[in-house]
Amino acid sequence: LFTKTHLPLVVQSMDKSLSSTKEEMVHVELVNTDDYISKLSNDLLLEILSNLSTEEVIRTSVLAKRWVNVWKKTSHLCLDMRKIAKATTLLPGVSHQAANSVTKVINDHCGHLERCTIYHDSRQCENGMLQFWIQSLVNVKHTMDLTLGNFSPGLKSNNRSNVTLDFPPRSFSHPSLTSLSLSQYNLKAPHVFYDCWNLKNLKLIGISAEVEVFNAVLVACTSLEVLALEITCHRKDGILKIDNHNLKFLYLSCSRIKGVEVSSPSLDILSIGSLSCKMENFIIASPRLHFNRNYWATGKFFPHTSYYISCPHQGEASIGHEIMMNGSSDGMKMFASMSVSVDLTNAKEVKMLKQVLAAWPGDMQEVEILFKSNNAARKESESSIGNTQNTFWEDTKPFPSAQFRAYTVWLSNFSGSNEEFALASRMITQGTVARCMMIKPSSVSPAKKLEIEAAIARLKELPKGHENLRIVMS
């Protein structure tokens, strides 16, 4: 049998904070007579607690009377039963005690709960506990961002036994819920997602179902701006259909699927981790994502991201760019490839390009930079909001950074403009390109073609950061 002392903080702290005696609290207050932190306002205390884990936050309730109820108004809870599984074999009694602690924390929380993350084992699906948590978080506490993950103790990550997520219709359709992430479940029917027009962000990770179920889920979620699918279809005989006019970011990693059809005119970023279908069975109708390179281009099926850089209106954030920069994009992996389009005369777009390349977590297999057609050199006197005057190539620092490196760089729609030449020369001399720079000229007149060829000849004469670098016009 496991006693309370054998359990990790995720249970110990919950139980201790909720059952601590008055003597303990009085003792702490006497020792900390100069406790200036406790004299701060609730807003400041909550700001302090926002930097702690949920376990640490709940443990503060035993510090003093002042702290007893502060944790109950935190904006984020992360209740992770996997920590118990790491410490001990998750026996039924231990699992039940941990689940009860999770329930008590949810019930006792009385503030505005923006985000809640729960990792549980399969027993909570079978005994109705998970359904109660969802009902309480979504319909009672109006949680905005909900993450649910199932895990199977004792099983390796590649041999997980998914449990069926079978809840009442419209379980996730409350207007307050805008972001939902589900991990390691099986879906037999789509009814739990009916009328989910409220969802802006949906992530289905390690989810298995019939392709018709996935299609019905996507039809029900009409307002999605961010969609991440890491899914397995039960049979390899269907077409995954994604038809959404609001979608900005799409990540796909799909196995046992015959084909994919994407129709999304607003799509800025398409990131493919893995696809089991052939290239001819992948059909995309998205006018912004017209690149020469894709997931199938290298023949080695590296993860590939297509990114059309665009700047939102004044004051608005680029949803796709935020995802790329906060590390939640599975497409940003070592040895992955990317195609990106950019206007080098737009300071904002150049900055976004630099940010995403500098943030890449390792060497890239290849990167294609497609220059937008309005990259022609502008008059020095011309200026407007968003156009660069102090351009990136005037900076003495490496572009995008000293650490970034790609084995192959494709420069597509190359016109030989000053901006394009400057970018290419920096990549050559600073060692950004390790093996080969492929330059694909824009379709222009014979006279312009001679000008482009002259620019490429000058690039070949530059000192190279890598001695064996090849520069080729394709």
N, C-alpha and C positions, 0 to 999 in steps of 0.2 A: 504494500500500500504506500501511496505517496502522501506525505504530510504537507502542510502549508509551506514549510521551509524548503521543500524540493521544487516548488514552482518558481518560475522566473518572475521578473518584475511586472510583466503584463497582468498577472493575476494577483501577486502579492500586493502591489501598490494599490490596485482597485479595492481589494478587501480591506487593507489597512486603512486607507483614506476614508472608507465608508463606515468603519467600525472602531475608529480610534476613540479612546476614552478622554473624558474631560481633563483627568489628571495629567495626561501626556501633553495636552495643549497648554495647560497652565504652566507646566514645568518649562516648556520652551519659551513662553513669554517672559518668565522670570529671568532666564539666562540671557535672552536677547533684549535687554532693557533699552539699548540704543538702536533699535530696528527701524531705521529711517525708511527702508524700502516699503515696509508695511504701511507706512503713513501716506504713500502715494495714492493717487486716485485709481479707481478700478480700470479706467482706460489705459493708464500707464502700466499697471500691473499685467493687464492682458497683453500689452505690447511686449513686455518682458517674457511672458509665458509663450508667446508665439514662436520663440526661438528654441523651445524645448520640445522633447518628444512627449507623446501623450502620457506615457508612464511617469515621466518626471513631473509633468504638469499636475497629475492627480496626486502625486506624493506631496505636493506643497500644501495639501489640505490639512496635514498634521503639524504644520509649522506653528500656527497660532489661530486664535478665533478669527482674526482678520482674514485668514487665507481659506477658511473652511469652504466657502461657496464661490471663491473667485474662479476656480477651474471650470465651474459649471457654465460659465459664460464664454469660454474660448470658442473661436470660430472654426476650429479644425480638430477632428478626432481621428486617430489612427489606431485601430484595435486589431492587433496582429497575433493570432493564435499560433502562427508558425514558430514563434519563439519558444512556445511550450514544447512543440514537437522536436526542436533541436536539443532541448534539455533532457527530455525523457520520452519514453514510448507513450503515445497519447492513449492511455486507457480510457474506457467509457466514462468512468467516474471523474477523471481529471478533465476530460473534454466537457462534461456536463457542468462542472464547477466553473470552468473558464467561460463557457457560454453564458452562464448565469451572471458572471461578473460583467460581461459585455452588455447584457440586457440592463443591468443596474446602472451602468455608466450612461447608457443612452437615455434611460428613464429619468435619471437625476439631472442630466444636462438641461439647462433652462434658458440658454442664450440663443442668439442667432447663429445657427450651425450652417456655415457656408459649405464646408467640405467634410466628408466622412469616408474613411477607408476601413474596410473590414476584410481580413483574411481568416477564413474558417475552414473546418474540415467537413467532410461529406455528411456527417451526422446531423448538422444543423439544417441541411436541406430535407432530410428524411423526417425529422421530428417537428417540422413547422417553425423552428426558431428563426431561420433566415427570413421566412415570409413575414413574421412578426416584426423583425428589425426593419425590413423594407417599408412595411406599412407605417411604422412609427417615424422613420426618418423622412420618408417622402411625403406622406399625407398629414402628419401631425407637426413635425418640426420643419417642414418645407426646406429640406436640404437642397442646395443648388448643384453640388458636385458630389456624385456618389460613385465609389469604387468598391466592387465586390469581387473577391477572389477565392476560389475553392482550391484546396490542396489535399493530397492524399498522403498521410504520414507513412514513411517506410518505402515509398515508391520513388524511383528515379524520375527526373523531370521529363524524360522522353517515354515514360511508361505510365502516365497518369490515367487514373480511372475517373473520367468525367461523370458527374451526376447530372440528372435531368433537371433543368430549371422549368418547373411547371407551376406557375402561379396564376391567380385570377387575371382576366383580361384587363388591360390598361393599367397594370401595376406601376408603370413608369410614366404615366401621362399627366402627372400634376404640373401645372404651369410653372411652378418654381424650379423644377428640376430641369437644368439646361445641359448638364454634362453627366454622362454615364459610361462607366468602364466595367466590363464583365470579363472574367478570366477563368478558363477551365470549366466550362459547362457544356452540356448537350441540350440542344433545343429540338423538341419534337413538333412544336407548333409556334406560330408567330403571335398568338393572341395577347401575350404579355406586353407586346409593343403596340397594340392598336392605339390609334389617335395620338401618337407621340410627336405631334407637331412642335412640342415645347423643346425638344432636344436640339441643341446646336452642335454638340460634340458627342460622338459615339465611338467607343473602342470595344471591339469584340476580339479578344485575344485567347487563342486556344479553344475556340468554340467549334463544335461539330454539329452538323444538321444537314438535311436535304437542301439542295440548292434552291428549291422552290420556297423553303422556309426563309432562307436568307433574303431572297427577292421580295417576299411579302413584308419582312421587317423593314427593308429599305424604302419600300413604297409607303409604309406607315409613318416613317420619319421624314417628313417633307421639308423641314427647315434646317437640315444638317449643313454646317459649314466645314466641319472637320470629321473625317471618317477614317478609321484605322481598322482593317480587317486582317486578322491572322487566323484563318479558318480552314477547316477540313470538311469537304462534302462527303456524304455517305456513299454516293455513287458518282463515277466519273462520266456522266452522261447529260449534264445540264450546262446552261449558260448563265453566269452571274451577270445581272443587269443592274447598273447604277445610273439612274436618271434623276439628276438633281440640279436645278439651276442656281442654287445657293452655295454649292460646294466650292471651297477654296483649297482644301488640302485633302489628299487621298493617299493612304498607304495600303498596299496590297501584298499579302503573303498567303497564297491560296494553294492548297494541295488537293488532288483528286477532282480537278475541275476541267471541263472540256473547253471552255472559252469564257471571255469577259467582254462585255459591251459597256462602255462608259460614254455618257452624254452629259456634259457639264460645261456650259459656256463660260462660267466664272472661275474655272479651275486654274489656280496658279502653280500648284505643286502636285506632281504625281510621283510617288516613291514606291518602287517595286522591290520587295525583299526576295521573294521567290514565287514563281508561277509554274505550274505543271503543264499549262497549255502551250500550244505552238504560237509563233508570232502571228501567223495568218488568222488565228482565232482570237486575237486580241484587237478589238475595234474601239477606237476612241474618237469621239467628236468633241474636241476642245480646241478652239481656234488659236489659243495662246501657246499650246504645246506642240509646235512644229519644229522638231529637231532632226538632225541627221543621225544621231546616235541614240540608242535605246538599250533596254535590258538584254536584248538578244544580239546586239551588235558585235560584242567582243567574242562571242562563241563560248564564253566560259561562265555565263550566267552570274556575274557579280551583281549585288544589289545596285540598283540604278535609280537616280532621282532626276526628274525633269523639273526645272524651276524657271518660271517666267517672272522675272523681277518687275514689280510694279509698285508705285508709291500711292498709297491711299490719299484721300482728301485731307486737308489740313486738320490736324487733331486726331485723326483716326489711326489705328494701329493695323499693321499688316498681320493678319491672323496666321497665315502660313509661315511668315518669317519668324514670328514669335515661337512657333513650334520648332522650327529648325534650330533656333538659338537656345532654347531651354533644355535641349538634350533629350527630348521625348520622341524625337524622330528616329525610328529604327533604320531608316535609310542611311543615316550618317554613321557608317562603319568603316573600319580600316579596309583598304583595298576595294572599296566600293567605287562606283563611277557616277558622274553627274553631268547633265547638260543644263546650261544656264544661259538665259538671254538677258542682255543688259544694254542700256543706252549710256555710253561712256561720257556723254555731255551732260548727264544728269547726276549731280553730286549725291543725291539721296540713293540712287540706284547703285552708284559706284561704292558707296559706303556699305550698302547691304551686301553687295558681292564680296567685299573685303571681309565683312563679319562672318559670313557663312563659310568661306574658305579657311579663314583663320581658326574657326571653331571646329573644323573637321578633326576627328580624334585619331589621326594617323595618315600614313601615305595613301594617296588615291591611285587606283589603277589607271583611270583616265578622267579627264574633264574636258567637256566641250563648251566653249564660250561662243555663243552666237551673237554677233553684233547686230543690234537693231538698225534698220535702214536709215534712221535719222542720225547716225553717228558721223556724218560728213562734218568736216571742220567748220566751225562757225566764225563769223567775223569777231575780232577782238573786242569791238565795241558793243557786241550784243550781250545782253544780260536779261535774265528773268528769274522768277522764283523757281528754285529747284535746279537751275543750271549752274554748272561749276565754273568758277573763275580761278580759284586756287586749286588746281586739279591734283589728283592723287599722285601723278608722276613727278610733281615738284617736291614731294615729301622725300626726305633722305632715308626713311625707314623702308625695309623690304616690303614688297606687296605680294600677297596679303600679310605674310609674316615670315620670319626667318625659319620657322619650323615646317611650314607647309611645303609639300612636295607631291608632284604627280608624275607618274612614269610617262604618260602620253598626254599632250595637250592639243586639242583641236581648236583652231580659230576659224569659225565659219562666217561666211558673208563678209570676208575681209576686203575692205575698200582701200587700204593703205593710208587712211587718215592719220593725222598727227597723234590723236588719242590712241588709236589701235596700234600704231607703230611703237609708241611709248610703252604701252602695256606689254607687248610682245618682247621688246628689248629688255625690259626689266626682268621678265620671267626667264629669259635666256641667260643674262649675265649674273643673276642672283642665284641660279641653281634651282629655280622653282620647277623646271622641267628636267627630268632625269634622263629620258631616253630619246623621245621624239616629239617634235612640234609639227603637226600637220596643218597646213594653211589652205583653206578652201576659199578662193576668191568669190566675190559677189559677181552676179551676172551683169556685165557692163560692156561698153563699147570697146572696140579694138584699141583705141587710144588710151582708155582707162586701164585696159589690161596691161599695156606696156608700163604704165605708172605703178601698178601693183607688183609686177615682176621686178621692177627696179627696187621697190621697197623690200621685197623678200630677199633680193641679192644683198642689200645692205644689212639685213638681219643676219644673214649667213656669215658676214665678215666680223660680227661682234665677238668679243671674248666670251667664251662659254663657261658657265658655272660647272658644267659636267663635260669633260673632254670628249666623250663619245656621243654627245647629243647630235641628232640628225634633224635638219629643218627641210621639210618636203612640201612642195605645192601639189595639192591633190586635184 
